[in-house]
Amino acid sequence: MKIPYGESNGEAGWGAKKQEGVGQVQGYLQLPAIAALPKLSAWLMLTDSERVEVLCVG
């Protein structure tokens, strides 16, 4: 699980932080040791001072 924290700077900042986090998790999923795990479930949790969003990435 990756948990990025973003400053409250509107929807554009939230979307950018979400895209960055998804990209990082997808990169981790490409690592051979991680890709070899057959039942792995990858999640991203984003938070700022007002909200939390959880996404299943892979």
N, CA, C and O atoms as a Maestro MAE file, in Angstrom:
{
 s_m_m2io_version
 :::
 2.0.0
}

f_m_ct {
 s_m_title
 :::
 protein
 m_atom[232] {
  # First column is atom index #
  i_m_mmod_type
  r_m_x_coord
  r_m_y_coord
  r_m_z_coord
  i_m_residue_number
  s_m_chain_name
  s_m_pdb_residue_name
  s_m_pdb_atom_name
  i_m_atomic_number
  :::
  1 25 0.858 -1.164 0.000 1 A "MET " " N  " 7
  2 3 0.000 0.000 0.000 1 A "MET " " CA " 6
  3 2 0.903 1.225 0.000 1 A "MET " " C  " 6
  4 15 1.844 1.315 0.788 1 A "MET " " O  " 8
  5 25 0.617 2.135 -0.860 2 A "LYS " " N  " 7
  6 3 1.349 3.401 -0.935 2 A "LYS " " CA " 6
  7 2 0.407 4.480 -0.433 2 A "LYS " " C  " 6
  8 15 -0.760 4.504 -0.825 2 A "LYS " " O  " 8
  9 25 0.884 5.373 0.425 3 A "ILE " " N  " 7
  10 3 0.035 6.414 0.999 3 A "ILE " " CA " 6
  11 2 0.657 7.783 0.757 3 A "ILE " " C  " 6
  12 15 1.420 8.264 1.595 3 A "ILE " " O  " 8
  13 25 0.346 8.427 -0.379 4 A "PRO " " N  " 7
  14 3 0.843 9.782 -0.593 4 A "PRO " " CA " 6
  15 2 -0.013 10.797 0.169 4 A "PRO " " C  " 6
  16 15 -1.225 10.630 0.306 4 A "PRO " " O  " 8
  17 25 0.632 11.834 0.651 5 A "TYR " " N  " 7
  18 3 -0.077 12.935 1.295 5 A "TYR " " CA " 6
  19 2 0.084 14.149 0.407 5 A "TYR " " C  " 6
  20 15 1.192 14.480 -0.016 5 A "TYR " " O  " 8
  21 25 -1.022 14.810 0.127 6 A "GLY " " N  " 7
  22 3 -0.965 16.007 -0.705 6 A "GLY " " CA " 6
  23 2 -1.541 17.199 0.021 6 A "GLY " " C  " 6
  24 15 -2.471 17.060 0.815 6 A "GLY " " O  " 8
  25 25 -1.004 18.351 -0.242 7 A "GLU " " N  " 7
  26 3 -1.559 19.583 0.310 7 A "GLU " " CA " 6
  27 2 -2.923 19.824 -0.329 7 A "GLU " " C  " 6
  28 15 -3.171 19.378 -1.449 7 A "GLU " " O  " 8
  29 25 -3.787 20.510 0.359 8 A "SER " " N  " 7
  30 3 -5.101 20.842 -0.190 8 A "SER " " CA " 6
  31 2 -4.938 21.953 -1.218 8 A "SER " " C  " 6
  32 15 -4.920 23.131 -0.861 8 A "SER " " O  " 8
  33 25 -4.820 21.587 -2.490 9 A "ASN " " N  " 7
  34 3 -4.663 22.606 -3.531 9 A "ASN " " CA " 6
  35 2 -5.618 22.346 -4.685 9 A "ASN " " C  " 6
  36 15 -5.271 22.569 -5.845 9 A "ASN " " O  " 8
  37 25 -6.813 21.879 -4.372 10 A "GLY " " N  " 7
  38 3 -7.848 21.740 -5.383 10 A "GLY " " CA " 6
  39 2 -7.821 20.415 -6.117 10 A "GLY " " C  " 6
  40 15 -6.959 19.564 -5.901 10 A "GLY " " O  " 8
  41 25 -8.801 20.281 -6.992 11 A "GLU " " N  " 7
  42 3 -8.966 19.041 -7.744 11 A "GLU " " CA " 6
  43 2 -7.797 18.757 -8.683 11 A "GLU " " C  " 6
  44 15 -7.432 17.596 -8.866 11 A "GLU " " O  " 8
  45 25 -7.209 19.776 -9.275 12 A "ALA " " N  " 7
  46 3 -6.079 19.555 -10.184 12 A "ALA " " CA " 6
  47 2 -4.907 18.932 -9.429 12 A "ALA " " C  " 6
  48 15 -4.276 17.998 -9.922 12 A "ALA " " O  " 8
  49 25 -4.619 19.441 -8.247 13 A "GLY " " N  " 7
  50 3 -3.535 18.892 -7.437 13 A "GLY " " CA " 6
  51 2 -3.838 17.481 -6.968 13 A "GLY " " C  " 6
  52 15 -2.957 16.622 -6.936 13 A "GLY " " O  " 8
  53 25 -5.096 17.248 -6.604 14 A "TRP " " N  " 7
  54 3 -5.523 15.915 -6.170 14 A "TRP " " CA " 6
  55 2 -5.366 14.922 -7.321 14 A "TRP " " C  " 6
  56 15 -4.840 13.825 -7.131 14 A "TRP " " O  " 8
  57 25 -5.816 15.304 -8.500 15 A "GLY " " N  " 7
  58 3 -5.708 14.435 -9.673 15 A "GLY " " CA " 6
  59 2 -4.263 14.141 -10.033 15 A "GLY " " C  " 6
  60 15 -3.928 13.014 -10.398 15 A "GLY " " O  " 8
  61 25 -3.410 15.145 -9.933 16 A "ALA " " N  " 7
  62 3 -1.992 14.955 -10.241 16 A "ALA " " CA " 6
  63 2 -1.348 14.010 -9.236 16 A "ALA " " C  " 6
  64 15 -0.572 13.134 -9.617 16 A "ALA " " O  " 8
  65 25 -1.664 14.180 -7.961 17 A "LYS " " N  " 7
  66 3 -1.100 13.315 -6.923 17 A "LYS " " CA " 6
  67 2 -1.611 11.886 -7.095 17 A "LYS " " C  " 6
  68 15 -0.864 10.929 -6.891 17 A "LYS " " O  " 8
  69 25 -2.879 11.740 -7.469 18 A "LYS " " N  " 7
  70 3 -3.447 10.414 -7.707 18 A "LYS " " CA " 6
  71 2 -2.739 9.732 -8.873 18 A "LYS " " C  " 6
  72 15 -2.366 8.562 -8.778 18 A "LYS " " O  " 8
  73 25 -2.553 10.455 -9.964 19 A "GLN " " N  " 7
  74 3 -1.888 9.901 -11.146 19 A "GLN " " CA " 6
  75 2 -0.443 9.519 -10.822 19 A "GLN " " C  " 6
  76 15 0.043 8.479 -11.266 19 A "GLN " " O  " 8
  77 25 0.237 10.357 -10.054 20 A "GLU " " N  " 7
  78 3 1.613 10.064 -9.646 20 A "GLU " " CA " 6
  79 2 1.672 8.782 -8.812 20 A "GLU " " C  " 6
  80 15 2.531 7.929 -9.034 20 A "GLU " " O  " 8
  81 25 0.764 8.657 -7.866 21 A "GLY " " N  " 7
  82 3 0.735 7.469 -7.006 21 A "GLY " " CA " 6
  83 2 0.425 6.201 -7.778 21 A "GLY " " C  " 6
  84 15 1.065 5.173 -7.561 21 A "GLY " " O  " 8
  85 25 -0.553 6.261 -8.681 22 A "VAL " " N  " 7
  86 3 -0.899 5.099 -9.504 22 A "VAL " " CA " 6
  87 2 0.304 4.691 -10.349 22 A "VAL " " C  " 6
  88 15 0.603 3.503 -10.470 22 A "VAL " " O  " 8
  89 25 0.987 5.658 -10.929 23 A "GLY " " N  " 7
  90 3 2.171 5.367 -11.735 23 A "GLY " " CA " 6
  91 2 3.266 4.691 -10.925 23 A "GLY " " C  " 6
  92 15 3.914 3.760 -11.403 23 A "GLY " " O  " 8
  93 25 3.473 5.159 -9.699 24 A "GLN " " N  " 7
  94 3 4.493 4.554 -8.840 24 A "GLN " " CA " 6
  95 2 4.133 3.115 -8.495 24 A "GLN " " C  " 6
  96 15 4.985 2.228 -8.559 24 A "GLN " " O  " 8
  97 25 2.878 2.881 -8.130 25 A "VAL " " N  " 7
  98 3 2.457 1.523 -7.779 25 A "VAL " " CA " 6
  99 2 2.565 0.606 -8.993 25 A "VAL " " C  " 6
  100 15 3.021 -0.531 -8.870 25 A "VAL " " O  " 8
  101 25 2.155 1.085 -10.156 26 A "GLN " " N  " 7
  102 3 2.274 0.271 -11.364 26 A "GLN " " CA " 6
  103 2 3.736 -0.045 -11.669 26 A "GLN " " C  " 6
  104 15 4.044 -1.132 -12.158 26 A "GLN " " O  " 8
  105 25 4.628 0.882 -11.388 27 A "GLY " " N  " 7
  106 3 6.054 0.627 -11.549 27 A "GLY " " CA " 6
  107 2 6.542 -0.463 -10.605 27 A "GLY " " C  " 6
  108 15 7.310 -1.338 -11.006 27 A "GLY " " O  " 8
  109 25 6.095 -0.413 -9.347 28 A "TYR " " N  " 7
  110 3 6.469 -1.451 -8.388 28 A "TYR " " CA " 6
  111 2 5.968 -2.817 -8.852 28 A "TYR " " C  " 6
  112 15 6.653 -3.825 -8.680 28 A "TYR " " O  " 8
  113 25 4.775 -2.846 -9.437 29 A "LEU " " N  " 7
  114 3 4.191 -4.114 -9.886 29 A "LEU " " CA " 6
  115 2 4.975 -4.746 -11.032 29 A "LEU " " C  " 6
  116 15 4.815 -5.935 -11.310 29 A "LEU " " O  " 8
  117 25 5.815 -3.969 -11.693 30 A "GLN " " N  " 7
  118 3 6.633 -4.488 -12.786 30 A "GLN " " CA " 6
  119 2 7.938 -5.121 -12.296 30 A "GLN " " C  " 6
  120 15 8.607 -5.816 -13.060 30 A "GLN " " O  " 8
  121 25 8.303 -4.893 -11.046 31 A "LEU " " N  " 7
  122 3 9.524 -5.482 -10.501 31 A "LEU " " CA " 6
  123 2 9.378 -7.001 -10.468 31 A "LEU " " C  " 6
  124 15 8.341 -7.505 -10.038 31 A "LEU " " O  " 8
  125 25 10.402 -7.743 -10.916 32 A "PRO " " N  " 7
  126 3 10.286 -9.201 -11.021 32 A "PRO " " CA " 6
  127 2 9.838 -9.890 -9.731 32 A "PRO " " C  " 6
  128 15 8.989 -10.781 -9.771 32 A "PRO " " O  " 8
  129 25 10.393 -9.493 -8.601 33 A "ALA " " N  " 7
  130 3 10.035 -10.141 -7.339 33 A "ALA " " CA " 6
  131 2 8.568 -9.902 -6.983 33 A "ALA " " C  " 6
  132 15 7.923 -10.765 -6.387 33 A "ALA " " O  " 8
  133 25 8.052 -8.749 -7.342 34 A "ILE " " N  " 7
  134 3 6.656 -8.435 -7.045 34 A "ILE " " CA " 6
  135 2 5.737 -9.057 -8.086 34 A "ILE " " C  " 6
  136 15 4.680 -9.587 -7.742 34 A "ILE " " O  " 8
  137 25 6.125 -8.999 -9.354 35 A "ALA " " N  " 7
  138 3 5.319 -9.586 -10.422 35 A "ALA " " CA " 6
  139 2 5.170 -11.094 -10.242 35 A "ALA " " C  " 6
  140 15 4.211 -11.680 -10.746 35 A "ALA " " O  " 8
  141 25 6.096 -11.728 -9.538 36 A "ALA " " N  " 7
  142 3 6.048 -13.175 -9.320 36 A "ALA " " CA " 6
  143 2 5.025 -13.585 -8.262 36 A "ALA " " C  " 6
  144 15 4.763 -14.776 -8.094 36 A "ALA " " O  " 8
  145 25 4.454 -12.640 -7.561 37 A "LEU " " N  " 7
  146 3 3.460 -12.953 -6.526 37 A "LEU " " CA " 6
  147 2 2.085 -13.091 -7.183 37 A "LEU " " C  " 6
  148 15 1.505 -12.088 -7.598 37 A "LEU " " O  " 8
  149 25 1.556 -14.307 -7.285 38 A "PRO " " N  " 7
  150 3 0.352 -14.537 -8.090 38 A "PRO " " CA " 6
  151 2 -0.930 -13.908 -7.545 38 A "PRO " " C  " 6
  152 15 -1.805 -13.539 -8.328 38 A "PRO " " O  " 8
  153 25 -1.061 -13.779 -6.245 39 A "LYS " " N  " 7
  154 3 -2.322 -13.281 -5.682 39 A "LYS " " CA " 6
  155 2 -2.171 -11.899 -5.054 39 A "LYS " " C  " 6
  156 15 -2.929 -11.529 -4.158 39 A "LYS " " O  " 8
  157 25 -1.204 -11.152 -5.522 40 A "LEU " " N  " 7
  158 3 -0.947 -9.827 -4.965 40 A "LEU " " CA " 6
  159 2 -2.073 -8.861 -5.318 40 A "LEU " " C  " 6
  160 15 -2.544 -8.827 -6.455 40 A "LEU " " O  " 8
  161 25 -2.488 -8.096 -4.349 41 A "SER " " N  " 7
  162 3 -3.469 -7.036 -4.551 41 A "SER " " CA " 6
  163 2 -2.801 -5.726 -4.147 41 A "SER " " C  " 6
  164 15 -2.380 -5.577 -3.000 41 A "SER " " O  " 8
  165 25 -2.699 -4.784 -5.066 42 A "ALA " " N  " 7
  166 3 -2.016 -3.517 -4.801 42 A "ALA " " CA " 6
  167 2 -3.039 -2.395 -4.637 42 A "ALA " " C  " 6
  168 15 -3.989 -2.287 -5.412 42 A "ALA " " O  " 8
  169 25 -2.832 -1.575 -3.631 43 A "TRP " " N  " 7
  170 3 -3.756 -0.488 -3.301 43 A "TRP " " CA " 6
  171 2 -2.997 0.818 -3.150 43 A "TRP " " C  " 6
  172 15 -1.824 0.841 -2.777 43 A "TRP " " O  " 8
  173 25 -3.691 1.893 -3.445 44 A "LEU " " N  " 7
  174 3 -3.159 3.238 -3.249 44 A "LEU " " CA " 6
  175 2 -4.139 3.993 -2.364 44 A "LEU " " C  " 6
  176 15 -5.337 4.028 -2.646 44 A "LEU " " O  " 8
  177 25 -3.634 4.593 -1.302 45 A "MET " " N  " 7
  178 3 -4.461 5.427 -0.434 45 A "MET " " CA " 6
  179 2 -3.925 6.849 -0.514 45 A "MET " " C  " 6
  180 15 -2.759 7.097 -0.207 45 A "MET " " O  " 8
  181 25 -4.779 7.784 -0.927 46 A "LEU " " N  " 7
  182 3 -4.407 9.197 -0.996 46 A "LEU " " CA " 6
  183 2 -5.115 9.941 0.127 46 A "LEU " " C  " 6
  184 15 -6.258 9.638 0.470 46 A "LEU " " O  " 8
  185 25 -4.420 10.913 0.689 47 A "THR " " N  " 7
  186 3 -5.036 11.701 1.744 47 A "THR " " CA " 6
  187 2 -4.493 13.129 1.728 47 A "THR " " C  " 6
  188 15 -3.362 13.382 1.311 47 A "THR " " O  " 8
  189 25 -5.319 14.036 2.187 48 A "ASP " " N  " 7
  190 3 -4.897 15.398 2.484 48 A "ASP " " CA " 6
  191 2 -5.543 15.753 3.816 48 A "ASP " " C  " 6
  192 15 -5.971 14.847 4.532 48 A "ASP " " O  " 8
  193 25 -5.630 16.973 4.165 49 A "SER " " N  " 7
  194 3 -6.179 17.320 5.475 49 A "SER " " CA " 6
  195 2 -7.697 17.180 5.546 49 A "SER " " C  " 6
  196 15 -8.276 17.332 6.621 49 A "SER " " O  " 8
  197 25 -8.361 16.889 4.404 50 A "GLU " " N  " 7
  198 3 -9.820 16.853 4.389 50 A "GLU " " CA " 6
  199 2 -10.439 15.552 3.897 50 A "GLU " " C  " 6
  200 15 -11.602 15.288 4.202 50 A "GLU " " O  " 8
  201 25 -9.719 14.741 3.158 51 A "ARG " " N  " 7
  202 3 -10.340 13.557 2.558 51 A "ARG " " CA " 6
  203 2 -9.339 12.422 2.410 51 A "ARG " " C  " 6
  204 15 -8.126 12.606 2.511 51 A "ARG " " O  " 8
  205 25 -9.895 11.245 2.169 52 A "VAL " " N  " 7
  206 3 -9.112 10.038 1.927 52 A "VAL " " CA " 6
  207 2 -9.752 9.318 0.755 52 A "VAL " " C  " 6
  208 15 -10.977 9.228 0.676 52 A "VAL " " O  " 8
  209 25 -8.935 8.803 -0.159 53 A "GLU " " N  " 7
  210 3 -9.430 8.014 -1.282 53 A "GLU " " CA " 6
  211 2 -8.563 6.764 -1.386 53 A "GLU " " C  " 6
  212 15 -7.337 6.848 -1.319 53 A "GLU " " O  " 8
  213 25 -9.201 5.598 -1.551 54 A "VAL " " N  " 7
  214 3 -8.497 4.328 -1.668 54 A "VAL " " CA " 6
  215 2 -8.824 3.729 -3.024 54 A "VAL " " C  " 6
  216 15 -9.992 3.625 -3.401 54 A "VAL " " O  " 8
  217 25 -7.778 3.330 -3.764 55 A "LEU " " N  " 7
  218 3 -7.945 2.759 -5.103 55 A "LEU " " CA " 6
  219 2 -7.248 1.412 -5.180 55 A "LEU " " C  " 6
  220 15 -6.136 1.256 -4.675 55 A "LEU " " O  " 8
  221 25 -7.890 0.441 -5.807 56 A "CYS " " N  " 7
  222 3 -7.231 -0.819 -6.125 56 A "CYS " " CA " 6
  223 2 -6.492 -0.603 -7.441 56 A "CYS " " C  " 6
  224 15 -7.108 -0.263 -8.451 56 A "CYS " " O  " 8
  225 25 -5.179 -0.799 -7.434 57 A "VAL " " N  " 7
  226 3 -4.362 -0.520 -8.614 57 A "VAL " " CA " 6
  227 2 -4.071 -1.796 -9.387 57 A "VAL " " C  " 6
  228 15 -3.995 -1.755 -10.615 57 A "VAL " " O  " 8
  229 25 -3.910 -2.904 -8.728 58 A "GLY " " N  " 7
  230 3 -3.613 -4.122 -9.459 58 A "GLY " " CA " 6
  231 2 -3.864 -5.356 -8.663 58 A "GLY " " C  " 6
  232 15 -3.655 -6.463 -9.158 58 A "GLY " " O  " 8
  :::
 }
 m_bond[231] {
  # First column is bond index #
  i_m_from
  i_m_to
  i_m_order
  :::
  1 1 2 1
  2 2 3 1
  3 3 4 2
  4 3 5 1
  5 5 6 1
  6 6 7 1
  7 7 8 2
  8 7 9 1
  9 9 10 1
  10 10 11 1
  11 11 12 2
  12 11 13 1
  13 13 14 1
  14 14 15 1
  15 15 16 2
  16 15 17 1
  17 17 18 1
  18 18 19 1
  19 19 20 2
  20 19 21 1
  21 21 22 1
  22 22 23 1
  23 23 24 2
  24 23 25 1
  25 25 26 1
  26 26 27 1
  27 27 28 2
  28 27 29 1
  29 29 30 1
  30 30 31 1
  31 31 32 2
  32 31 33 1
  33 33 34 1
  34 34 35 1
  35 35 36 2
  36 35 37 1
  37 37 38 1
  38 38 39 1
  39 39 40 2
  40 39 41 1
  41 41 42 1
  42 42 43 1
  43 43 44 2
  44 43 45 1
  45 45 46 1
  46 46 47 1
  47 47 48 2
  48 47 49 1
  49 49 50 1
  50 50 51 1
  51 51 52 2
  52 51 53 1
  53 53 54 1
  54 54 55 1
  55 55 56 2
  56 55 57 1
  57 57 58 1
  58 58 59 1
  59 59 60 2
  60 59 61 1
  61 61 62 1
  62 62 63 1
  63 63 64 2
  64 63 65 1
  65 65 66 1
  66 66 67 1
  67 67 68 2
  68 67 69 1
  69 69 70 1
  70 70 71 1
  71 71 72 2
  72 71 73 1
  73 73 74 1
  74 74 75 1
  75 75 76 2
  76 75 77 1
  77 77 78 1
  78 78 79 1
  79 79 80 2
  80 79 81 1
  81 81 82 1
  82 82 83 1
  83 83 84 2
  84 83 85 1
  85 85 86 1
  86 86 87 1
  87 87 88 2
  88 87 89 1
  89 89 90 1
  90 90 91 1
  91 91 92 2
  92 91 93 1
  93 93 94 1
  94 94 95 1
  95 95 96 2
  96 95 97 1
  97 97 98 1
  98 98 99 1
  99 99 100 2
  100 99 101 1
  101 101 102 1
  102 102 103 1
  103 103 104 2
  104 103 105 1
  105 105 106 1
  106 106 107 1
  107 107 108 2
  108 107 109 1
  109 109 110 1
  110 110 111 1
  111 111 112 2
  112 111 113 1
  113 113 114 1
  114 114 115 1
  115 115 116 2
  116 115 117 1
  117 117 118 1
  118 118 119 1
  119 119 120 2
  120 119 121 1
  121 121 122 1
  122 122 123 1
  123 123 124 2
  124 123 125 1
  125 125 126 1
  126 126 127 1
  127 127 128 2
  128 127 129 1
  129 129 130 1
  130 130 131 1
  131 131 132 2
  132 131 133 1
  133 133 134 1
  134 134 135 1
  135 135 136 2
  136 135 137 1
  137 137 138 1
  138 138 139 1
  139 139 140 2
  140 139 141 1
  141 141 142 1
  142 142 143 1
  143 143 144 2
  144 143 145 1
  145 145 146 1
  146 146 147 1
  147 147 148 2
  148 147 149 1
  149 149 150 1
  150 150 151 1
  151 151 152 2
  152 151 153 1
  153 153 154 1
  154 154 155 1
  155 155 156 2
  156 155 157 1
  157 157 158 1
  158 158 159 1
  159 159 160 2
  160 159 161 1
  161 161 162 1
  162 162 163 1
  163 163 164 2
  164 163 165 1
  165 165 166 1
  166 166 167 1
  167 167 168 2
  168 167 169 1
  169 169 170 1
  170 170 171 1
  171 171 172 2
  172 171 173 1
  173 173 174 1
  174 174 175 1
  175 175 176 2
  176 175 177 1
  177 177 178 1
  178 178 179 1
  179 179 180 2
  180 179 181 1
  181 181 182 1
  182 182 183 1
  183 183 184 2
  184 183 185 1
  185 185 186 1
  186 186 187 1
  187 187 188 2
  188 187 189 1
  189 189 190 1
  190 190 191 1
  191 191 192 2
  192 191 193 1
  193 193 194 1
  194 194 195 1
  195 195 196 2
  196 195 197 1
  197 197 198 1
  198 198 199 1
  199 199 200 2
  200 199 201 1
  201 201 202 1
  202 202 203 1
  203 203 204 2
  204 203 205 1
  205 205 206 1
  206 206 207 1
  207 207 208 2
  208 207 209 1
  209 209 210 1
  210 210 211 1
  211 211 212 2
  212 211 213 1
  213 213 214 1
  214 214 215 1
  215 215 216 2
  216 215 217 1
  217 217 218 1
  218 218 219 1
  219 219 220 2
  220 219 221 1
  221 221 222 1
  222 222 223 1
  223 223 224 2
  224 223 225 1
  225 225 226 1
  226 226 227 1
  227 227 228 2
  228 227 229 1
  229 229 230 1
  230 230 231 1
  231 231 232 2
  :::
 }
}
